[in-house]
Amino acid sequence: MAERSSSFESIRRWVVEHKLRTVGCLWLSGIGGSIAYNWSRPNMKPSVKIIHARLHAQALTLAALAGAAVVEYYDNQLKSDSKVDQYHNRFLAHAQKD
């Protein structure tokens, strides 16, 4: 169980660090899978197959963005030492000392 937890934690940490790359990879795999699925259906025009693949990929992208937002929210609730706080503490907190 501890190995599974550490594996999940390492995946979560990677997703937190690479949110846009995760969404992009999910989009590419979604559109590729959707095109493969639609191309196996012989009774559709190629233009309709591409449109369906794009719609599936858009729905998957919205789900991935919602998931990334949940991960970001969870990460900010879990620890308050986020990149924004680090930037604020490093640069902005000392800017108004006059």
Secondary structure, 3 states (H helix, E strand, C coil): CHHHHHHHHHHHHHHHHCHHHHHHHHHHHHHHHHHHHHHCCCCCCHHHHHHHHHHHHHHHHHHHHHHHHHHHHHHHHHCCCCHHHHHHHHHHCCCCCC
